Amino acid sequence: MSQFNRWTILEHTGAPDDPVGIHFDLLLEDGPGCRTWRLAYIPLLDGNPIEAISISVHDLEWLDRHSGEVSGGRGWAKSVMSGYFSGVLPKNVNEPVQIDLYKSQMEGRLEIHHGICHLRSFDSFDS
């Protein structure tokens, strides 16, 4: 059964383990926390697939915060876009993710499989 949950993309700067100095965190609401992936770029609709590195579960509060210091001196994060998604995240965090994102500038089917993230427009596949 499909349901609606929230998602957000955070711009994360100043993380001590990030040699580039900036990356993006994709957070998907999942019960008491958010499944999270580190991305080098924001996915572009029908753009090239990008690497998605699974990282630790983030607090739900990041779905509502506009910006803030990351705990433990790990830099600063600010929300750059957010919305809702439909679909169910698999129980096993290592299984492929396929959900539909809804937000005016970023609507489409988000797929994460084997560490690769791809955002496809709804009209690029048959339902």
Chimera marker file (.cmm) of the C-alpha trace (Angstrom):
<marker_set name="trace">
<marker id="1" x="0.000" y="0.000" z="0.000" r="1" g="1" b="0" radius="0.5"/>
<marker id="2" x="1.293" y="3.432" z="-0.931" r="1" g="1" b="0" radius="0.5"/>
<marker id="3" x="1.481" y="6.315" z="1.515" r="1" g="1" b="0" radius="0.5"/>
<marker id="4" x="2.750" y="9.904" z="1.551" r="1" g="1" b="0" radius="0.5"/>
<marker id="5" x="5.829" y="10.838" z="3.543" r="1" g="1" b="0" radius="0.5"/>
<marker id="6" x="8.168" y="13.824" z="3.438" r="1" g="1" b="0" radius="0.5"/>
<marker id="7" x="11.539" y="14.220" z="1.759" r="1" g="1" b="0" radius="0.5"/>
<marker id="8" x="14.143" y="16.972" z="1.735" r="1" g="1" b="0" radius="0.5"/>
<marker id="9" x="17.520" y="17.745" z="0.248" r="1" g="1" b="0" radius="0.5"/>
<marker id="10" x="20.002" y="19.485" z="2.515" r="1" g="1" b="0" radius="0.5"/>
<marker id="11" x="23.071" y="21.376" z="1.330" r="1" g="1" b="0" radius="0.5"/>
<marker id="12" x="25.784" y="20.309" z="3.788" r="1" g="1" b="0" radius="0.5"/>
<marker id="13" x="28.926" y="22.423" z="4.036" r="1" g="1" b="0" radius="0.5"/>
<marker id="14" x="31.975" y="22.149" z="6.260" r="1" g="1" b="0" radius="0.5"/>
<marker id="15" x="31.767" y="18.411" z="6.966" r="1" g="1" b="0" radius="0.5"/>
<marker id="16" x="35.237" y="17.329" z="8.128" r="1" g="1" b="0" radius="0.5"/>
<marker id="17" x="35.093" y="14.109" z="6.064" r="1" g="1" b="0" radius="0.5"/>
<marker id="18" x="34.138" y="15.913" z="2.835" r="1" g="1" b="0" radius="0.5"/>
<marker id="19" x="37.244" y="16.878" z="0.829" r="1" g="1" b="0" radius="0.5"/>
<marker id="20" x="35.179" y="19.003" z="-1.600" r="1" g="1" b="0" radius="0.5"/>
<marker id="21" x="33.583" y="21.008" z="1.224" r="1" g="1" b="0" radius="0.5"/>
<marker id="22" x="29.998" y="20.704" z="-0.003" r="1" g="1" b="0" radius="0.5"/>
<marker id="23" x="27.604" y="17.862" z="-0.693" r="1" g="1" b="0" radius="0.5"/>
<marker id="24" x="23.877" y="17.207" z="-0.501" r="1" g="1" b="0" radius="0.5"/>
<marker id="25" x="21.981" y="14.899" z="1.834" r="1" g="1" b="0" radius="0.5"/>
<marker id="26" x="18.789" y="13.284" z="0.537" r="1" g="1" b="0" radius="0.5"/>
<marker id="27" x="16.456" y="12.443" z="3.430" r="1" g="1" b="0" radius="0.5"/>
<marker id="28" x="13.377" y="10.225" z="3.107" r="1" g="1" b="0" radius="0.5"/>
<marker id="29" x="10.986" y="10.035" z="6.051" r="1" g="1" b="0" radius="0.5"/>
<marker id="30" x="10.864" y="6.471" z="7.374" r="1" g="1" b="0" radius="0.5"/>
<marker id="31" x="9.056" y="5.976" z="10.674" r="1" g="1" b="0" radius="0.5"/>
<marker id="32" x="10.998" y="7.529" z="13.577" r="1" g="1" b="0" radius="0.5"/>
<marker id="33" x="13.876" y="8.791" z="11.384" r="1" g="1" b="0" radius="0.5"/>
<marker id="34" x="15.013" y="9.535" z="7.851" r="1" g="1" b="0" radius="0.5"/>
<marker id="35" x="16.894" y="7.208" z="5.539" r="1" g="1" b="0" radius="0.5"/>
<marker id="36" x="19.707" y="9.331" z="4.186" r="1" g="1" b="0" radius="0.5"/>
<marker id="37" x="22.098" y="9.317" z="1.228" r="1" g="1" b="0" radius="0.5"/>
<marker id="38" x="25.043" y="11.599" z="0.505" r="1" g="1" b="0" radius="0.5"/>
<marker id="39" x="24.986" y="12.997" z="-3.032" r="1" g="1" b="0" radius="0.5"/>
<marker id="40" x="27.639" y="15.080" z="-4.793" r="1" g="1" b="0" radius="0.5"/>
<marker id="41" x="24.900" y="16.934" z="-6.723" r="1" g="1" b="0" radius="0.5"/>
<marker id="42" x="21.166" y="17.451" z="-6.663" r="1" g="1" b="0" radius="0.5"/>
<marker id="43" x="19.611" y="14.933" z="-9.076" r="1" g="1" b="0" radius="0.5"/>
<marker id="44" x="18.379" y="16.513" z="-12.296" r="1" g="1" b="0" radius="0.5"/>
<marker id="45" x="15.160" y="15.318" z="-13.870" r="1" g="1" b="0" radius="0.5"/>
<marker id="46" x="16.130" y="12.843" z="-16.605" r="1" g="1" b="0" radius="0.5"/>
<marker id="47" x="19.762" y="13.756" z="-15.966" r="1" g="1" b="0" radius="0.5"/>
<marker id="48" x="22.722" y="11.473" z="-15.518" r="1" g="1" b="0" radius="0.5"/>
<marker id="49" x="22.609" y="8.972" z="-12.646" r="1" g="1" b="0" radius="0.5"/>
<marker id="50" x="24.713" y="10.027" z="-9.655" r="1" g="1" b="0" radius="0.5"/>
<marker id="51" x="26.378" y="8.186" z="-6.807" r="1" g="1" b="0" radius="0.5"/>
<marker id="52" x="24.233" y="7.869" z="-3.670" r="1" g="1" b="0" radius="0.5"/>
<marker id="53" x="26.136" y="6.842" z="-0.549" r="1" g="1" b="0" radius="0.5"/>
<marker id="54" x="23.918" y="5.501" z="2.219" r="1" g="1" b="0" radius="0.5"/>
<marker id="55" x="24.730" y="7.216" z="5.522" r="1" g="1" b="0" radius="0.5"/>
<marker id="56" x="23.311" y="7.098" z="9.035" r="1" g="1" b="0" radius="0.5"/>
<marker id="57" x="19.650" y="7.726" z="9.784" r="1" g="1" b="0" radius="0.5"/>
<marker id="58" x="18.953" y="11.437" z="10.349" r="1" g="1" b="0" radius="0.5"/>
<marker id="59" x="16.503" y="12.943" z="12.831" r="1" g="1" b="0" radius="0.5"/>
<marker id="60" x="13.011" y="13.851" z="11.605" r="1" g="1" b="0" radius="0.5"/>
<marker id="61" x="13.617" y="17.428" z="12.751" r="1" g="1" b="0" radius="0.5"/>
<marker id="62" x="15.695" y="17.992" z="9.567" r="1" g="1" b="0" radius="0.5"/>
<marker id="63" x="12.488" y="17.692" z="7.526" r="1" g="1" b="0" radius="0.5"/>
<marker id="64" x="11.232" y="20.900" z="9.150" r="1" g="1" b="0" radius="0.5"/>
<marker id="65" x="14.458" y="22.865" z="9.775" r="1" g="1" b="0" radius="0.5"/>
<marker id="66" x="15.501" y="25.512" z="7.278" r="1" g="1" b="0" radius="0.5"/>
<marker id="67" x="19.124" y="25.509" z="8.425" r="1" g="1" b="0" radius="0.5"/>
<marker id="68" x="21.301" y="24.714" z="11.388" r="1" g="1" b="0" radius="0.5"/>
<marker id="69" x="24.597" y="23.551" z="12.755" r="1" g="1" b="0" radius="0.5"/>
<marker id="70" x="25.188" y="19.818" z="12.434" r="1" g="1" b="0" radius="0.5"/>
<marker id="71" x="25.909" y="18.146" z="15.777" r="1" g="1" b="0" radius="0.5"/>
<marker id="72" x="29.451" y="17.183" z="16.702" r="1" g="1" b="0" radius="0.5"/>
<marker id="73" x="31.072" y="20.052" z="14.815" r="1" g="1" b="0" radius="0.5"/>
<marker id="74" x="30.238" y="18.475" z="11.460" r="1" g="1" b="0" radius="0.5"/>
<marker id="75" x="29.417" y="21.663" z="9.573" r="1" g="1" b="0" radius="0.5"/>
<marker id="76" x="26.236" y="23.425" z="8.567" r="1" g="1" b="0" radius="0.5"/>
<marker id="77" x="23.146" y="22.205" z="6.708" r="1" g="1" b="0" radius="0.5"/>
<marker id="78" x="20.327" y="24.070" z="5.032" r="1" g="1" b="0" radius="0.5"/>
<marker id="79" x="17.256" y="22.826" z="3.232" r="1" g="1" b="0" radius="0.5"/>
<marker id="80" x="17.313" y="23.554" z="-0.495" r="1" g="1" b="0" radius="0.5"/>
<marker id="81" x="14.142" y="21.713" z="-1.505" r="1" g="1" b="0" radius="0.5"/>
<marker id="82" x="11.538" y="19.435" z="-0.007" r="1" g="1" b="0" radius="0.5"/>
<marker id="83" x="8.194" y="17.857" z="-0.670" r="1" g="1" b="0" radius="0.5"/>
<marker id="84" x="6.253" y="14.628" z="-0.357" r="1" g="1" b="0" radius="0.5"/>
<marker id="85" x="6.739" y="11.178" z="-1.813" r="1" g="1" b="0" radius="0.5"/>
<marker id="86" x="4.460" y="8.259" z="-2.489" r="1" g="1" b="0" radius="0.5"/>
<marker id="87" x="5.543" y="4.686" z="-2.291" r="1" g="1" b="0" radius="0.5"/>
<marker id="88" x="6.853" y="2.414" z="0.383" r="1" g="1" b="0" radius="0.5"/>
<marker id="89" x="10.498" y="2.127" z="1.319" r="1" g="1" b="0" radius="0.5"/>
<marker id="90" x="11.687" y="-1.480" z="1.432" r="1" g="1" b="0" radius="0.5"/>
<marker id="91" x="12.179" y="-2.928" z="4.915" r="1" g="1" b="0" radius="0.5"/>
<marker id="92" x="15.726" y="-3.975" z="4.030" r="1" g="1" b="0" radius="0.5"/>
<marker id="93" x="17.836" y="-0.825" z="3.578" r="1" g="1" b="0" radius="0.5"/>
<marker id="94" x="19.993" y="-2.606" z="0.980" r="1" g="1" b="0" radius="0.5"/>
<marker id="95" x="17.073" y="-3.256" z="-1.391" r="1" g="1" b="0" radius="0.5"/>
<marker id="96" x="16.348" y="-0.886" z="-4.295" r="1" g="1" b="0" radius="0.5"/>
<marker id="97" x="14.262" y="2.214" z="-3.599" r="1" g="1" b="0" radius="0.5"/>
<marker id="98" x="11.613" y="3.326" z="-6.082" r="1" g="1" b="0" radius="0.5"/>
<marker id="99" x="9.342" y="6.180" z="-5.021" r="1" g="1" b="0" radius="0.5"/>
<marker id="100" x="7.560" y="9.112" z="-6.642" r="1" g="1" b="0" radius="0.5"/>
<marker id="101" x="8.636" y="12.602" z="-5.546" r="1" g="1" b="0" radius="0.5"/>
<marker id="102" x="6.259" y="15.547" z="-5.601" r="1" g="1" b="0" radius="0.5"/>
<marker id="103" x="7.475" y="19.137" z="-5.648" r="1" g="1" b="0" radius="0.5"/>
<marker id="104" x="7.093" y="21.640" z="-8.480" r="1" g="1" b="0" radius="0.5"/>
<marker id="105" x="10.777" y="21.760" z="-9.487" r="1" g="1" b="0" radius="0.5"/>
<marker id="106" x="11.475" y="18.087" z="-8.789" r="1" g="1" b="0" radius="0.5"/>
<marker id="107" x="8.609" y="15.740" z="-9.612" r="1" g="1" b="0" radius="0.5"/>
<marker id="108" x="9.434" y="12.307" z="-10.867" r="1" g="1" b="0" radius="0.5"/>
<marker id="109" x="10.338" y="8.737" z="-10.046" r="1" g="1" b="0" radius="0.5"/>
<marker id="110" x="13.383" y="8.489" z="-7.787" r="1" g="1" b="0" radius="0.5"/>
<marker id="111" x="15.301" y="5.240" z="-8.015" r="1" g="1" b="0" radius="0.5"/>
<marker id="112" x="18.256" y="4.270" z="-5.848" r="1" g="1" b="0" radius="0.5"/>
<marker id="113" x="19.867" y="0.948" z="-6.699" r="1" g="1" b="0" radius="0.5"/>
<marker id="114" x="23.409" y="-0.327" z="-6.036" r="1" g="1" b="0" radius="0.5"/>
<marker id="115" x="24.538" y="3.104" z="-4.838" r="1" g="1" b="0" radius="0.5"/>
<marker id="116" x="23.232" y="4.961" z="-7.892" r="1" g="1" b="0" radius="0.5"/>
<marker id="117" x="20.460" y="7.580" z="-7.794" r="1" g="1" b="0" radius="0.5"/>
<marker id="118" x="18.371" y="8.509" z="-10.834" r="1" g="1" b="0" radius="0.5"/>
<marker id="119" x="15.373" y="10.835" z="-11.149" r="1" g="1" b="0" radius="0.5"/>
<marker id="120" x="13.152" y="10.184" z="-14.158" r="1" g="1" b="0" radius="0.5"/>
<marker id="121" x="10.185" y="12.192" z="-15.351" r="1" g="1" b="0" radius="0.5"/>
<marker id="122" x="6.828" y="10.470" z="-15.067" r="1" g="1" b="0" radius="0.5"/>
<marker id="123" x="6.352" y="10.556" z="-18.839" r="1" g="1" b="0" radius="0.5"/>
<marker id="124" x="9.681" y="8.779" z="-19.510" r="1" g="1" b="0" radius="0.5"/>
<marker id="125" x="8.278" y="5.340" z="-18.652" r="1" g="1" b="0" radius="0.5"/>
<marker id="126" x="5.059" y="3.396" z="-19.056" r="1" g="1" b="0" radius="0.5"/>
<marker id="127" x="2.936" y="3.124" z="-15.924" r="1" g="1" b="0" radius="0.5"/>
<link id1="1" id2="2" r="1" g="1" b="0" radius="0.2"/>
<link id1="2" id2="3" r="1" g="1" b="0" radius="0.2"/>
<link id1="3" id2="4" r="1" g="1" b="0" radius="0.2"/>
<link id1="4" id2="5" r="1" g="1" b="0" radius="0.2"/>
<link id1="5" id2="6" r="1" g="1" b="0" radius="0.2"/>
<link id1="6" id2="7" r="1" g="1" b="0" radius="0.2"/>
<link id1="7" id2="8" r="1" g="1" b="0" radius="0.2"/>
<link id1="8" id2="9" r="1" g="1" b="0" radius="0.2"/>
<link id1="9" id2="10" r="1" g="1" b="0" radius="0.2"/>
<link id1="10" id2="11" r="1" g="1" b="0" radius="0.2"/>
<link id1="11" id2="12" r="1" g="1" b="0" radius="0.2"/>
<link id1="12" id2="13" r="1" g="1" b="0" radius="0.2"/>
<link id1="13" id2="14" r="1" g="1" b="0" radius="0.2"/>
<link id1="14" id2="15" r="1" g="1" b="0" radius="0.2"/>
<link id1="15" id2="16" r="1" g="1" b="0" radius="0.2"/>
<link id1="16" id2="17" r="1" g="1" b="0" radius="0.2"/>
<link id1="17" id2="18" r="1" g="1" b="0" radius="0.2"/>
<link id1="18" id2="19" r="1" g="1" b="0" radius="0.2"/>
<link id1="19" id2="20" r="1" g="1" b="0" radius="0.2"/>
<link id1="20" id2="21" r="1" g="1" b="0" radius="0.2"/>
<link id1="21" id2="22" r="1" g="1" b="0" radius="0.2"/>
<link id1="22" id2="23" r="1" g="1" b="0" radius="0.2"/>
<link id1="23" id2="24" r="1" g="1" b="0" radius="0.2"/>
<link id1="24" id2="25" r="1" g="1" b="0" radius="0.2"/>
<link id1="25" id2="26" r="1" g="1" b="0" radius="0.2"/>
<link id1="26" id2="27" r="1" g="1" b="0" radius="0.2"/>
<link id1="27" id2="28" r="1" g="1" b="0" radius="0.2"/>
<link id1="28" id2="29" r="1" g="1" b="0" radius="0.2"/>
<link id1="29" id2="30" r="1" g="1" b="0" radius="0.2"/>
<link id1="30" id2="31" r="1" g="1" b="0" radius="0.2"/>
<link id1="31" id2="32" r="1" g="1" b="0" radius="0.2"/>
<link id1="32" id2="33" r="1" g="1" b="0" radius="0.2"/>
<link id1="33" id2="34" r="1" g="1" b="0" radius="0.2"/>
<link id1="34" id2="35" r="1" g="1" b="0" radius="0.2"/>
<link id1="35" id2="36" r="1" g="1" b="0" radius="0.2"/>
<link id1="36" id2="37" r="1" g="1" b="0" radius="0.2"/>
<link id1="37" id2="38" r="1" g="1" b="0" radius="0.2"/>
<link id1="38" id2="39" r="1" g="1" b="0" radius="0.2"/>
<link id1="39" id2="40" r="1" g="1" b="0" radius="0.2"/>
<link id1="40" id2="41" r="1" g="1" b="0" radius="0.2"/>
<link id1="41" id2="42" r="1" g="1" b="0" radius="0.2"/>
<link id1="42" id2="43" r="1" g="1" b="0" radius="0.2"/>
<link id1="43" id2="44" r="1" g="1" b="0" radius="0.2"/>
<link id1="44" id2="45" r="1" g="1" b="0" radius="0.2"/>
<link id1="45" id2="46" r="1" g="1" b="0" radius="0.2"/>
<link id1="46" id2="47" r="1" g="1" b="0" radius="0.2"/>
<link id1="47" id2="48" r="1" g="1" b="0" radius="0.2"/>
<link id1="48" id2="49" r="1" g="1" b="0" radius="0.2"/>
<link id1="49" id2="50" r="1" g="1" b="0" radius="0.2"/>
<link id1="50" id2="51" r="1" g="1" b="0" radius="0.2"/>
<link id1="51" id2="52" r="1" g="1" b="0" radius="0.2"/>
<link id1="52" id2="53" r="1" g="1" b="0" radius="0.2"/>
<link id1="53" id2="54" r="1" g="1" b="0" radius="0.2"/>
<link id1="54" id2="55" r="1" g="1" b="0" radius="0.2"/>
<link id1="55" id2="56" r="1" g="1" b="0" radius="0.2"/>
<link id1="56" id2="57" r="1" g="1" b="0" radius="0.2"/>
<link id1="57" id2="58" r="1" g="1" b="0" radius="0.2"/>
<link id1="58" id2="59" r="1" g="1" b="0" radius="0.2"/>
<link id1="59" id2="60" r="1" g="1" b="0" radius="0.2"/>
<link id1="60" id2="61" r="1" g="1" b="0" radius="0.2"/>
<link id1="61" id2="62" r="1" g="1" b="0" radius="0.2"/>
<link id1="62" id2="63" r="1" g="1" b="0" radius="0.2"/>
<link id1="63" id2="64" r="1" g="1" b="0" radius="0.2"/>
<link id1="64" id2="65" r="1" g="1" b="0" radius="0.2"/>
<link id1="65" id2="66" r="1" g="1" b="0" radius="0.2"/>
<link id1="66" id2="67" r="1" g="1" b="0" radius="0.2"/>
<link id1="67" id2="68" r="1" g="1" b="0" radius="0.2"/>
<link id1="68" id2="69" r="1" g="1" b="0" radius="0.2"/>
<link id1="69" id2="70" r="1" g="1" b="0" radius="0.2"/>
<link id1="70" id2="71" r="1" g="1" b="0" radius="0.2"/>
<link id1="71" id2="72" r="1" g="1" b="0" radius="0.2"/>
<link id1="72" id2="73" r="1" g="1" b="0" radius="0.2"/>
<link id1="73" id2="74" r="1" g="1" b="0" radius="0.2"/>
<link id1="74" id2="75" r="1" g="1" b="0" radius="0.2"/>
<link id1="75" id2="76" r="1" g="1" b="0" radius="0.2"/>
<link id1="76" id2="77" r="1" g="1" b="0" radius="0.2"/>
<link id1="77" id2="78" r="1" g="1" b="0" radius="0.2"/>
<link id1="78" id2="79" r="1" g="1" b="0" radius="0.2"/>
<link id1="79" id2="80" r="1" g="1" b="0" radius="0.2"/>
<link id1="80" id2="81" r="1" g="1" b="0" radius="0.2"/>
<link id1="81" id2="82" r="1" g="1" b="0" radius="0.2"/>
<link id1="82" id2="83" r="1" g="1" b="0" radius="0.2"/>
<link id1="83" id2="84" r="1" g="1" b="0" radius="0.2"/>
<link id1="84" id2="85" r="1" g="1" b="0" radius="0.2"/>
<link id1="85" id2="86" r="1" g="1" b="0" radius="0.2"/>
<link id1="86" id2="87" r="1" g="1" b="0" radius="0.2"/>
<link id1="87" id2="88" r="1" g="1" b="0" radius="0.2"/>
<link id1="88" id2="89" r="1" g="1" b="0" radius="0.2"/>
<link id1="89" id2="90" r="1" g="1" b="0" radius="0.2"/>
<link id1="90" id2="91" r="1" g="1" b="0" radius="0.2"/>
<link id1="91" id2="92" r="1" g="1" b="0" radius="0.2"/>
<link id1="92" id2="93" r="1" g="1" b="0" radius="0.2"/>
<link id1="93" id2="94" r="1" g="1" b="0" radius="0.2"/>
<link id1="94" id2="95" r="1" g="1" b="0" radius="0.2"/>
<link id1="95" id2="96" r="1" g="1" b="0" radius="0.2"/>
<link id1="96" id2="97" r="1" g="1" b="0" radius="0.2"/>
<link id1="97" id2="98" r="1" g="1" b="0" radius="0.2"/>
<link id1="98" id2="99" r="1" g="1" b="0" radius="0.2"/>
<link id1="99" id2="100" r="1" g="1" b="0" radius="0.2"/>
<link id1="100" id2="101" r="1" g="1" b="0" radius="0.2"/>
<link id1="101" id2="102" r="1" g="1" b="0" radius="0.2"/>
<link id1="102" id2="103" r="1" g="1" b="0" radius="0.2"/>
<link id1="103" id2="104" r="1" g="1" b="0" radius="0.2"/>
<link id1="104" id2="105" r="1" g="1" b="0" radius="0.2"/>
<link id1="105" id2="106" r="1" g="1" b="0" radius="0.2"/>
<link id1="106" id2="107" r="1" g="1" b="0" radius="0.2"/>
<link id1="107" id2="108" r="1" g="1" b="0" radius="0.2"/>
<link id1="108" id2="109" r="1" g="1" b="0" radius="0.2"/>
<link id1="109" id2="110" r="1" g="1" b="0" radius="0.2"/>
<link id1="110" id2="111" r="1" g="1" b="0" radius="0.2"/>
<link id1="111" id2="112" r="1" g="1" b="0" radius="0.2"/>
<link id1="112" id2="113" r="1" g="1" b="0" radius="0.2"/>
<link id1="113" id2="114" r="1" g="1" b="0" radius="0.2"/>
<link id1="114" id2="115" r="1" g="1" b="0" radius="0.2"/>
<link id1="115" id2="116" r="1" g="1" b="0" radius="0.2"/>
<link id1="116" id2="117" r="1" g="1" b="0" radius="0.2"/>
<link id1="117" id2="118" r="1" g="1" b="0" radius="0.2"/>
<link id1="118" id2="119" r="1" g="1" b="0" radius="0.2"/>
<link id1="119" id2="120" r="1" g="1" b="0" radius="0.2"/>
<link id1="120" id2="121" r="1" g="1" b="0" radius="0.2"/>
<link id1="121" id2="122" r="1" g="1" b="0" radius="0.2"/>
<link id1="122" id2="123" r="1" g="1" b="0" radius="0.2"/>
<link id1="123" id2="124" r="1" g="1" b="0" radius="0.2"/>
<link id1="124" id2="125" r="1" g="1" b="0" radius="0.2"/>
<link id1="125" id2="126" r="1" g="1" b="0" radius="0.2"/>
<link id1="126" id2="127" r="1" g="1" b="0" radius="0.2"/>
</marker_set>
